[in-house]
Amino acid sequence: MLKGRVSISLRLTIWFGAIFLAGWVLFGMAMWLNLKHTLADERYQTLSRRIDRLRSLLDKNEDADARNEDFKEFAHATGGGLAEIFRANGSRALPSPTSAAKAFPWPTLESGVNEKFYHVNAPDQPYWVLARRSSLEGETVYLTAAAPEGGNLLVLGRFWEGLLASAPILLFISSAGGYWLSREALRPVDRITAAARSISISNLSERLPVANTGDELERLAETCNAMLARLEIAVGQIKRFTADASHELRGPISFVRTVAEVALRNPNADP
């Protein structure tokens, strides 16, 4: 019952708004995933450059003590001290440069892998960790560096909040635009309806307005006009038959009436 009371314009508006909202959600999710991938790639590039600088630093010094000191300075200067050099068995090839690096939950390295990009959940926030295989004094080691993901999460959160905040506004604009377009598209239907209501048995010669648009509304108006033409012909035939029947019956009825009136006025007439 409710569906019959809702106008076509309103139904089209609801459908248009629902489709727009679904498209907006899919678009927002796609953009959010793309932004997340881009930010993760930027973190990878940052850690990759950091490990390249660490590799250059290790190649510059052959003295173990000087190398350890340079490693500490490098760690303090970049990445909040989150850098380590591990052997293949997981032990540290060089002492931890900072207390933060020593306490950090470094992932278990996979032997035989040249490079691996890890996602690690630390107590304070998530981190990205890049481990790259290298060599130090003829021994296989893994140069690792970590970077926090908090900044990325902040950007992603603000991006998602912006999407949610703009959705009602865009939904209102799209619904209003859809309602206006549907009303404009259905305006010829209102004219056809008004013209059809004005046509009755007394003015069957009138016709509905036909817009030269080549669409369904033009075909509807032409079909209604053809139906009106058939009705006009049928009504004309009925009127002609009625007139002919009246003419043929007028003489006998007049004679019967005359005889009846004479008989009523003269009871002694021959029965």
KEBA-835746 format. One line per 5 residues: their letters; for each residue z, y, x of C-alpha. Coordinates in pm, 1 decimal. Each point is the difference from the previous one (the first is absolute). Example, Ala and Ser with C-alpha at 12.3 -4.5 7.8 and 13.67 -1.06 7.14 Angstrom:
BEGIN
as = 780.0,-450.0,1230.0 | -66.0,344.0,137.0
This chain:
BEGIN
mlkgr = 0.0,0.0,0.0 | 82.8,238.3,281.1 | -335.0,-55.2,167.1 | -184.7,117.6,-310.8 | 193.6,326.8,-1.7
vsisl = -81.4,89.2,358.9 | -317.2,201.1,43.8 | -276.8,-105.4,231.9 | 59.8,309.8,212.5 | 363.4,-91.4,50.9
rltiw = -82.8,-362.4,78.9 | -261.8,110.3,251.6 | 252.1,239.1,152.2 | 259.5,-276.9,33.8 | -252.3,-234.6,157.3
fgaif = -125.6,272.1,233.0 | 354.1,86.8,107.5 | 92.1,-366.0,52.2 | -310.7,-66.0,209.4 | 59.7,315.1,202.4
lagwv = 363.3,-93.4,59.0 | -95.1,-350.4,112.4 | -267.3,142.1,229.4 | 244.8,256.2,136.2 | 256.5,-271.4,75.8
lfgma = -260.2,-215.2,176.6 | -129.9,301.3,191.7 | 352.6,100.8,97.6 | 84.4,-350.5,119.0 | -321.7,-19.2,200.7
mwlnl = 67.5,338.9,158.8 | 362.9,-95.5,66.8 | -103.2,-323.5,171.9 | -265.3,183.2,198.8 | 254.0,263.1,107.0
khtla = 247.2,-272.7,94.3 | -263.6,-176.0,209.8 | -100.7,329.2,165.1 | 359.7,86.7,89.1 | 58.8,-350.6,137.4
deryq = -316.1,32.6,208.0 | 123.1,333.0,135.4 | 327.5,-167.8,99.0 | -198.8,-271.9,173.5 | -204.8,255.8,191.3
tlsrr = 317.7,183.0,103.4 | 167.3,-317.6,126.0 | -319.0,-111.8,172.3 | -20.3,324.4,196.2 | 369.4,-30.3,82.4
idrlr = -47.2,-349.5,140.7 | -302.4,118.0,199.6 | 216.4,267.1,162.5 | 269.2,-259.9,68.5 | -257.1,-225.7,164.3
slldk = -114.3,287.5,223.2 | 362.1,74.7,87.8 | 66.4,-358.5,105.5 | -312.6,-9.3,212.9 | 100.9,319.9,180.0
nedad = 325.8,-131.6,147.5 | 43.8,-326.9,185.9 | 365.0,53.5,85.5 | 221.1,-172.9,-261.4 | 272.0,265.2,-3.8
arned = -248.7,285.3,-27.9 | -184.4,-188.9,-271.4 | 322.2,-49.7,-198.8 | 86.5,367.2,30.9 | -346.5,109.7,-105.8
fkefa = 17.1,-240.2,-293.2 | 327.5,153.2,-118.6 | -139.0,350.9,28.5 | -311.1,-102.8,-187.8 | 203.9,-161.6,-277.5
hatgg = 225.9,302.7,-39.3 | -300.0,233.6,-9.7 | -202.8,-188.4,-257.1 | 70.2,-191.5,-318.6 | 374.9,49.5,-10.8
glaei = 49.1,-250.5,281.4 | -144.6,-292.0,-198.0 | -195.9,-179.7,269.6 | 51.3,-332.4,172.2 | -174.8,-236.1,242.3
frang = 49.3,-367.3,-85.6 | -93.7,-317.4,178.9 | -183.8,-276.3,-182.3 | 328.6,-182.6,-65.4 | 147.3,307.4,-171.9
sralp = 225.8,117.9,282.5 | -24.7,356.3,129.3 | -212.4,47.5,310.6 | 164.1,339.7,57.6 | 341.7,119.7,-116.9
sptsa = 10.1,173.4,-336.4 | -71.5,368.2,58.6 | 228.2,120.5,-282.8 | 280.8,-129.4,-214.7 | -224.5,46.8,-305.6
akafp = -259.9,-232.8,151.6 | 265.6,-255.3,86.4 | 140.3,-2.9,-355.1 | -340.1,9.6,-172.4 | -100.0,-319.0,-190.1
wptle = -313.8,-76.5,197.9 | -221.0,-266.0,-161.3 | -52.6,-339.7,156.3 | -313.5,24.7,210.4 | -278.2,-253.1,-45.3
sgvne = -113.8,-145.5,328.7 | -371.6,-5.4,65.8 | -68.3,302.6,-219.9 | -149.5,295.4,181.4 | 122.6,258.2,-249.1
kfyhv = 201.4,-1.1,-322.2 | 97.6,274.9,-238.6 | 332.4,-76.4,-169.2 | 189.9,149.3,-291.4 | 376.7,-17.7,56.7
napdq = 283.5,93.1,-235.8 | 282.9,162.6,194.5 | 334.8,94.3,-155.2 | -92.4,368.7,-21.1 | -369.8,-19.5,-94.4
pywvl = -318.6,-206.8,48.4 | -184.2,12.0,332.2 | -339.3,-85.3,136.0 | -1.1,-194.8,326.5 | -297.8,-56.7,227.3
arrss = 12.3,-274.1,263.7 | -276.6,-34.6,259.6 | -31.1,-266.1,266.2 | -19.4,119.2,358.2 | 109.7,-106.5,345.9
leget = 269.5,119.9,234.5 | 19.3,-127.7,357.4 | -216.4,-296.0,-93.5 | 213.9,-92.1,-300.9 | -111.5,16.4,-362.5
vylta = 195.8,261.0,-191.1 | -22.5,172.3,-335.0 | 15.8,377.7,-18.4 | 158.3,97.3,-331.6 | 62.3,331.3,-171.4
aapeg = 135.2,91.0,-342.2 | -43.3,299.3,-230.5 | 186.0,75.7,-324.9 | -177.8,-18.2,-333.0 | 227.8,250.3,-172.0
gnllv = -251.9,283.2,29.5 | -272.3,-218.3,-146.6 | 222.9,-100.9,-289.2 | 81.6,364.4,-67.7 | -369.7,90.0,-15.4
lgrfw = -74.1,-299.3,-222.0 | 289.6,87.8,-228.4 | -113.3,360.0,-39.6 | -356.3,-114.0,-59.9 | 116.5,-236.5,-276.1
eglla = 221.7,269.3,-152.7 | -298.6,234.3,-4.4 | -207.5,-261.3,-178.3 | 269.9,-58.8,-261.0 | 54.0,374.1,-49.1
sapil = -370.0,73.0,-45.6 | -67.0,-296.1,-231.8 | 143.7,161.0,-320.2 | -187.5,324.6,61.5 | -329.9,-175.2,67.3
lfiss = 60.2,-233.8,-293.3 | 52.8,299.3,-231.0 | -312.9,173.4,130.9 | -210.3,-315.2,-30.1 | 131.8,-76.2,-349.2
aggyw = -65.4,354.9,-116.9 | -347.9,-11.0,150.1 | -64.8,-340.9,-154.9 | 115.3,121.6,-342.2 | -222.1,307.6,22.3
lsrea = -300.7,-207.3,108.5 | 57.1,-254.3,-277.7 | 29.2,277.2,-258.3 | -320.3,160.4,123.9 | -177.7,-336.6,2.9
lrpvd = 115.2,-81.2,-356.4 | -60.3,346.7,-144.1 | -344.0,-104.6,-138.0 | 178.3,-280.8,-188.2 | 210.6,261.4,-180.1
ritaa = -315.2,187.6,-99.9 | -161.0,-321.3,-123.8 | 315.1,-87.4,-195.2 | 17.7,343.8,-163.2 | -367.9,-12.7,-94.5
arsis = 31.4,-351.4,-140.3 | 296.2,103.5,-216.6 | -199.7,289.1,-148.1 | -282.1,-227.9,-118.1 | 35.9,-143.3,-351.9
isnls = -224.0,-138.5,-275.5 | -107.0,352.2,-91.9 | -130.9,95.2,347.1 | -133.4,-320.8,151.5 | -291.1,194.1,144.9
erlpv = 224.0,151.8,266.2 | 16.5,-165.2,342.4 | 245.4,-21.2,287.4 | -55.5,219.1,305.7 | -169.5,-189.8,284.0
antgd = 61.5,120.3,354.9 | -284.3,-71.5,239.2 | 223.1,-167.3,260.1 | -143.2,-351.9,16.3 | 343.5,-158.3,-23.0
elerl = 183.3,-219.9,-251.4 | 94.6,297.1,-217.2 | -365.0,92.9,-47.6 | -81.1,-357.2,-101.9 | 298.8,-0.6,-238.8
aetcn = -114.4,320.7,-170.4 | -357.0,-130.3,-29.3 | 125.7,-328.4,-149.7 | 214.8,186.5,-254.2 | -294.2,221.9,-93.8
amlar = -219.8,-306.9,-50.8 | 269.2,-150.1,-224.5 | 19.1,324.5,-198.9 | -377.6,-4.9,-40.8 | 15.4,-354.5,-139.5
leiav = 282.1,100.9,-234.0 | -199.9,301.5,-118.9 | -298.8,-221.4,-75.9 | 218.7,-253.7,-182.2 | 173.4,269.0,-206.6
gqikr = -338.2,155.5,-82.0 | -127.6,-335.9,-122.7 | 309.1,-44.7,-217.6 | -47.3,349.0,-148.9 | -367.1,-68.8,-77.3
ftada = 85.7,-335.3,-161.6 | 269.0,164.5,-211.3 | -238.9,274.4,-111.3 | -272.9,-251.1,-88.0 | 244.3,-222.5,-190.2
shelr = 134.3,301.0,-190.2 | -354.4,105.1,-96.9 | -90.4,-349.2,-119.3 | 319.6,-40.6,-202.9 | -4.3,348.7,-154.9
gpisf = -261.4,-85.0,-271.7 | 153.4,-327.3,-136.7 | 348.9,144.6,8.9 | -113.9,309.3,-189.3 | -167.0,-218.1,-268.6
vrtva = 310.8,-217.7,-40.7 | 216.6,310.2,-25.9 | -226.0,154.7,-260.8 | -0.9,-315.7,-215.4 | 377.5,-28.3,26.3
evalr = 53.1,362.7,-102.9 | -235.1,-40.8,-303.7 | 177.6,-318.8,-104.4 | 336.7,166.6,20.7 | -112.8,297.6,-207.3
npnad = -178.8,-208.3,-268.6 | 191.8,-315.2,-90.5 | -268.9,-101.5,-251.1 | -264.5,-25.3,268.0 | -174.1,-332.9,52.3
p = 217.9,-202.1,239.8
